[in-house]
Amino acid sequence: MGNSESSSSSAADPRFNSACRAFTGKELEDLKSLFASLAAKSQNNNDQYITPSVFKEYIGIGGPLGDRLFDLVTQKRNDHKLTFQDLVIAKGTYEKGTKDDIEEFIYQLLDVCGDGVVGRSDVKSVLATMLNCICSQNCSEPVSDSEQECVDIFLNAANFKKDISEKDESSLSFADFRRWCTLLPSVWKFLGSLLMPADSGSQIPKLVHLENIDSNLVLLRKEYAWLIGGALSPELDEWKLMYHSAVHGQSFNTFLGKISNDGPSILVIKDREGYIYGGYASQPWEKHGDFYGDLKSFLFQLCPKASIFRPTGANHNMQWCAVNFSSDSIPNGIGFGGRVNHFGLFVSANFDKGHTFECTTFGSPCLSKTDYIYPEVIECWGMVPKGAQQDRSEAIRGTVLERFKEDRHMLNMVGLANSSD
């Protein structure tokens, strides 16, 4: 009976038929199998539907955010029953829809109170749930102090406004929501993947610290790494701390010696004002007399608010690394964006001062409280792509084996290869 009702209502709903066309035959069969499995867990006798508790267990999200997603997927019927038709329509919109469709769905998802307004408390609740799921083994654990601090930092990137309505709380417009997602791509990835396979939007890069450093001294906490990682290729899944000023000293030459590698890196700075910010360098730090790099580089803020600023295409002034130049037109130090002596971010070769100006290269503002900065802590992380460590080990092993073969060949030629037998 439940099946016949479902099929007749399906035929009558053009949204279901339209959503079905977005999937291949194999994908639809997979959806049917998924629905059957979740409906069986729901233990509804002959009625085929998924209960809220089983649905939230499947997506790995509880609380107000899980409730809100269930409400949207079931088209706000409030009958606590998610049908196969609901699942197909939701996934058709959420995964196969246009960018505008997906953004509208996620914007509605933020309204966990369901009052038609995305208020500051709504977004705060969503961020708390999100960071708790990403950073904790158990999503039901209380939000830690570190996670709560990051909730506030992420909130500070959003442009909440008060309107003239009776509602006292400030709200986030759809246009400002889209801008916020641009600044925090990891938030967009997480909220845009809740109906997809587990962990598709919640990976934290593996952070490998130096053995002789107190982890409390490290600036790049896991929440920050997750934020930055959302703007990078998932292949860059292991980050190794190559340089830390508290361990290696505030020295430009030491910095260059420690980070000399053939891969990208992340520079993180904490200045005298307590602001934390930096940049992603897609190319190695090497001596140049001019700007270099590519459009994969970007600048970011981490505290007291979090934002990522990607290249705008205005120019190609991505990275700067000048060493031992004597001309004022080639300042010694490292930097990102802008122009000479007016960088988006610059640290002098003495590592004791620098500046950060509004920058058209990345569309970024001054990253600190003031334009001129005085770094207290500088750290740099090297990025290790997936499989790179194994490839490197195999390359070294191969080199040694080749040398061994060559040496043995030479010994054979002089009749000494088996002299020790």
URDAVEN-V893283 format. One record per pair of residues at least 24 apart in sequence whose ideal C-beta (glycine too) atoms are under 8 Angstrom apart, sorted by the first residue. I is the first residue (numbers start at 0). J is the second residue. Records with the same first field share a line. If there is no record, write none. Layout:
I=J  J
This chain:
0=45
1=45  46  47  48
2=47
5=47  82  83  84
8=84
9=83  84
12=84  88
14=88  91
15=84  87  88
17=91
18=87  88  90  91  92  95
19=87  91
21=91  95  96
22=87  90  91  95
27=87
30=83  86  87  90
31=83
33=86
34=83  86
46=80
47=82  83
48=80  81  82
49=80  81  82  86
50=79  80  81
51=79  81
54=81
58=193  194
59=132  138  197
60=128  132  138  193
61=128  138  139
62=124  128
63=111  112  124  125  128
64=108  111  124  125  128  129
65=128
66=111
67=108  110  111  113
68=108  193  194
70=113
71=104  107  108
72=194
75=113
89=194
90=194
93=191  193  194
94=194  195
101=191
102=173  176  177  180
103=173
105=180  187  190  191
106=173  176
108=190
109=171  176  190
116=166  170
117=170  171  176
118=166  168  169  170  171
119=154  159  168  169  170  171
120=168
122=154  157  171
123=150  154
125=190
126=150  153  154  186
129=186  189  190
130=222
132=201
133=189  201  203  222  225
134=203  221  222  225
145=220  222
146=222
149=222  223  305
152=301  302  303  304  305
153=183  186  226  304  305
155=303  304  305
156=182  183  304  305  306
182=305  306  307  308
183=226  229  305  306  307
184=229  230  307
185=225  226  227  228  229  230
186=229
187=229
188=229
201=225
202=228  233  236
203=228
204=228  235  236  237  238
205=236  237  238
206=238  240  380
207=237  238  239  240
208=240
209=240  243  246
211=246
212=240  243  245  246
216=243  245  376
217=243  378
218=267  268  269  275  301  376  378
219=265  267  378  380
223=267  275  301  305
226=299  301  305  307
227=265  279  299  307
229=307
230=279  297  299  307  309
231=279  382
232=384
234=384  385
235=263  382  383  384
236=383  384  385
237=382  383  385  388
238=265  380  381  382  383
239=380  381  383
240=378  379  380
241=379  380  381
242=377  378  379
243=376  377  378
244=350  374  376  377  378
245=376
249=350  351  374  377
250=350
251=322  331  332  333  348  349  350
254=350  377  379
255=284  322
257=379
258=283  284  379  381
259=283  284
260=381
262=381  382  383  384  387
263=295  381  382
264=379  380  381  382
265=379  380  382
266=333  377  378  379
267=301  377  378  379  380
268=344  346  372  374  376  377
269=374  375  376
270=367  372  373  374  375
271=372  373  374  375
272=367  368  369  372
273=302  303
274=300  302  303  366  367  368  372
275=300  301  302
276=300  301  302  344  355  366  367
277=301  344
278=335  343  344
280=318  335
281=317  318
282=317  318
284=318  320  333
285=320
286=320  321  322  323
287=318  319  320  321
288=321  324  329
289=329
290=315  316  317  318  319
291=317  318  319  320
292=317  318
293=317
296=335
297=361
298=335  336  343  344  358  361  363  366
300=366
308=343  358  361  362  363
309=361  362
310=360  361
311=359  360  361  362
313=359  360  362
314=359  360
316=360
317=360
319=345
321=348
322=348
335=360  361
336=360  361  363
346=372  374  377
350=374  377
